[in-house]
Amino acid sequence: MVMKLNESKKTHRNENEKRIITNRINRIEGQLRGVNKMIQEDIYCKDVLVQLSAIENSVKSLSNYILENHLYTCVTKDIENGNLDIIDELISLFKKFNK
């Protein structure tokens, strides 16, 4: 899957927010490495699936955290500046989240 990045826009995050996000990503990476190890060790499918569900929940939680921050920062700023195209972006995002 090729992801198209919007290189004309940037989100400036403070160091605390970057630390929080990075810690959560590192935790998710650790969970994925754990599942890989489980597969290499022939761990029972149910146990692997439980761990995959936990990873899915971790990713969803991180996505919601970033989405919430996006609404309070980027979206608010765009609306205040009269850029209502941001609403189309949000609709697209919500459609992706609800698949």
Secondary structure as the mmCIF struct_conf table of DSSP 4:
data_model
#
loop_
_struct_conf.conf_type_id
_struct_conf.id
_struct_conf.beg_label_comp_id
_struct_conf.beg_label_asym_id
_struct_conf.beg_label_seq_id
_struct_conf.end_label_comp_id
_struct_conf.end_label_asym_id
_struct_conf.end_label_seq_id
HELX_LH_PP_P HELX_LH_PP_P1 VAL A 2 LEU A 5
TURN_TY1_P TURN_TY1_P1 GLU A 7 SER A 8
HELX_RH_AL_P HELX_RH_AL_P1 GLU A 15 GLN A 40
TURN_TY1_P TURN_TY1_P2 GLU A 41 ASP A 42
HELX_RH_AL_P HELX_RH_AL_P2 CYS A 45 HIS A 70
HELX_RH_PI_P HELX_RH_PI_P1 LEU A 71 VAL A 75
HELX_RH_AL_P HELX_RH_AL_P3 THR A 76 GLU A 80
TURN_TY1_P TURN_TY1_P3 ASN A 81 GLY A 82
TURN_TY1_P TURN_TY1_P4 LEU A 84 LEU A 84
HELX_RH_AL_P HELX_RH_AL_P4 ASP A 85 PHE A 97
TURN_TY1_P TURN_TY1_P5 ASN A 98 ASN A 98
#
